Amino acid sequence: MNPEQPSNATPNRRIALLIDADNVSHAKIATILAELSRYGTANIRRAYGDWGSAGLKGWKDKLHAFAIRPIQQFSYSSGKNATDIALVIDAMELLYTQKLDAFCIASSDGDFTPLVMQLKANGHDVYGFGERKTPDPFVNACTTFLYLDSLPDPDIPAPLNNSRRPAAKRAPKAEASGGSRAEPVSDGQRLIAQDAALIIALRGGVEAAERDDGWALLSTAGSAAKRQAPIDPRNYGVKNFPALFEATGLFDIIRGENGLTYVADKRNKDRTPRPGT
């Protein structure tokens, strides 16, 4: 095996993320994007609903923050779910007009089961996200399905626009070593570690690239994090992803005997002491 490539690496596949906002909590969007980074990049992100309704108020801050296109769908008839129909129409249009590798349907509505089966019949993987109440036919039709209500709601502020974000004070430069060292925490480290959206993306990247020993090749973890959000380490006062991971103080970083750098989440107590051991 190529030592630079973790065993569960996936190519940079194009995924269309279609969200039934009436049936998915806005608090779960970071979790969904982190999981999708395992399989590719959500190039197309759309959320469907009647955006004038009070029930979708919590979604509005997330739309711009996570680059999700809102699709307005009015309820033309009482008791009829026009949102579902709009999502299905768009999915079929994307199937035949875009060169996609996979679809993601975020909903707990079993009415999407025929759509999932049709997308799979056309050779596309379909990743599903929904609550535990999601009907079994929808769950079983998906290539992979994740129950969102079994995961905690992260307390995430709306991510800052990284392209305009002022750089944090540069953290002290340190070389990747055989383990984390106890050093004074700088103001720059505190600012970076308090950026909840950034930390979620970095942890999601590590988890997506993680091997059986609990370690991930740092370059692969950084690429997986970038598939979730447009992260540029220079906007945080550091020059690259190794420095960004280290500046948070939340990851262990080790340079292996093969010259490659590995990273692990400090919260993962099941990892081995060193990569490959």
N, C-alpha and C positions, 0 to 999 in steps of 0.2 A: 504493500500500500504506500502511496505517496505520503511522506511524513508531514507534508504541508496541508494535507486534506483530511479533515476529521471523517470518521466512518459514516456519520449521518449527514454529510454535506449535501446540499441540493443546489442545482443551477439557479441562475437568476431568472426564474420563470415569471411570466406576466399573469397576474391574477386580477379579476374583476370582483370587487367587494360591493355587494348589494345588500343594504340594510333596511329591514322593515322597522322603521323607527317606532311604530306603534307597539312593537312586541319585543324591543331590545332596550335595555337601560343604557343611557348615555355614559354611565360610569364604567361600562365594560369596554369602551372602544379601544383603550390602550391595551387591554388584555387581548382583544381580537387581533390587533395589528402585531403585537408581539408574537402571538402564535403563528400568524400568517408568514412572518419572516422566516420560519422554518422551511417554508415551501417555495418562496419566491417574493416578488414585490407586488404590492397592491397598487398597480398603476392607475386603475380606475376605481374611484371610491364614490359611491352614491348612497344617499339616504332618502327614503320615501316616506311622505306623510303630509298631512295638512298643517303647514307650518304656522297657520294662524291660530291653531288650537292651543289651549293652556297646557295640555298634557305633554306637549313637545318642547316646552319652554327650556328645560334643562339641556336639550340637545343643541340649542342655538350657539352657545359659546364653543361647543366642540367642533362645529362644522368647519369654521375657518382655522381653528387651532390644529386640526388633523387633516386639513385639505380634503374635506368631504363635500361633494357637490349636493346641495339640497334639491330634491325633485318634488315640486309642489303637486299635490294631487287632492282635489276637492272631492268631498263625498256627495256624489250626485243624487244618491237615493239613500234613504234611511235604512240602516241595517245591512247595507251592501259595502263590502270592503274594496273600494276603488284602488286603494294603495297596492293591494296584492296584484291586481290586474296590471297596473302600471309597471310594477317590478318585473312581472313575467314578460311583458311586451319588450321592455328594455333588454332583458336577458337574452331573448331570442334574437333581437337586432344585433346585439354585441356578438352573439355566437356566429353570425353570418357575415359581419362586417369588420370585425377586429381579429387580429391574430393573437388569440389568448391561449394560455396553457391550462388555465383552471378558473373556476368560479368559487366565490364564497357567498353563501346565503346566510345572513344573520337574522333569524326569526324563530319563534316558537310555534308557528302556524303550520299545521300539517298539510294545508292546501298546496304547499309548494312541492309536495312529493312528486307529482307528475313532471314538474319542471326539472327537478333534480335528475330524474330518470332519463329525460330527454337529453339533457346536457351530457350525462355520462354515456348515453348511446352514441353521441357524436364524438366520443373519445376524450372528453374533458374530465379531470378530477373535480369534485365538488366538496368543499369544506363547509360544514355546517356549524353554527353557533346558536344556542338557545337555552331556555330554562329547562329544568327537570320535567316540566309538564309537557314538553314537546312530544307529540305522538310518535310511537315507535316506527311507523312506516317512513316518516321523514328522516328519523335518525338512521334507520337501517339503509336507506337509499343513498346516503352521503358516503363519500370516500372515507372521511373522518368527521366525527361530530364531537364537539366539546360542550359540556353542560356549564353554562356561565354562572348559574346560581350556586354552584359548588365552590366558586372562587370568591375570595374577599373583594369588596369594592375598594380599590386604591383611592386614597384621598389625593386626587391630582388637581393642582391648579391648571388653568388653561396654559398650554405651552407658549412660551414667548416666541415671537418670530425671530428665528436664529439669524436671519440675514441682516437684521437691524439691531440685534442684541449687543449692548456694550460689553466689551470684554471684561471678564472678572480679573481681579488682581492676579498676576501670574504666581502660581504655586512654586515652591522651591523645586528646582530641577533635580531629578534623581534617576539613576540608572535602574533598569529592571534587575532584580537580584534574586537570590535563592529563597526569598520569603519576605514578608512585609516587616518593616522596621518601625519601631515606635519613635515618631518624630513629632515635634510640635505642629499643631494644625494651624495653617495660615488662614488669613481672611479669605483668600482665593479658594482654598479647599472647602471652607464652610459654605461659601456661595454656591459652589458647584454641587456639593453634597445635598444642599437644600433645594436644588432644582428637581422636584419630584418627577416631572415628565422626562427629564434627561436620564435620571437614574433608572426609571422604569424601562426606557429604551435600551440602556446599556445592559441591564440585567436580562432583558429579553433577548438581546443579542448573544450574551454568554450562554443562556439556556438553549437557544436555538442551535448553537455550535458545540454544545457540551458533548463530550465523549463519555464512555461508560465509567471512566475513572474520575469524572467530575471536573475535568479540566477542558478548556477550549483553546484552540489556536487563536491567539489574540487578533491576528489580522482577519480571520474568519468571523470572529465575534464582532469586530468593528463593522465589517461589511453587513452583517445581519442587523446591527443596530441602525445603520443608515437606511436599510430597507423599510424601517418603521417611521423614521423622521429625518428631515434634512439636516443632519448634524454635521457641523464643521468645527473641529476642535479649536481652530484659531479664534472662533467667536467666544471661547471660554478662556482665552489667555494662554493656551498651550499649542504646540505645533502639530501634534499628531495624536492618534488614538491611544497608543501606549501611555503617553503622558496624561491624557484625559482620564483613562481608567485609573491610573495611579493617583491622580489629583483628588479623586473622590474619597479615597481612603476606605472604600468599601469592597475592594477586590484584592486578592492575592495574585501577584505577578511573578512568574519564574521563567528564567531563561534556561531551556533544556540543554542537555549535552549535545544535541544535534544543531544547536545554534538558533533554534526557533523559540519564540516567546509564547508562553501560555498564561491564561488568566482563569481564575475561579472566583465565584461569589463567596465571600467570607461567611455568608449565612449557611452555605452548604457544608454541613458537618460530615457528610457521607463521602466526601472526596478523599482521594488518596493523598499522602503527604507531598508527593511529587508526581508530575505527569508520567504516565507509563509504569507506575509502580503498583 
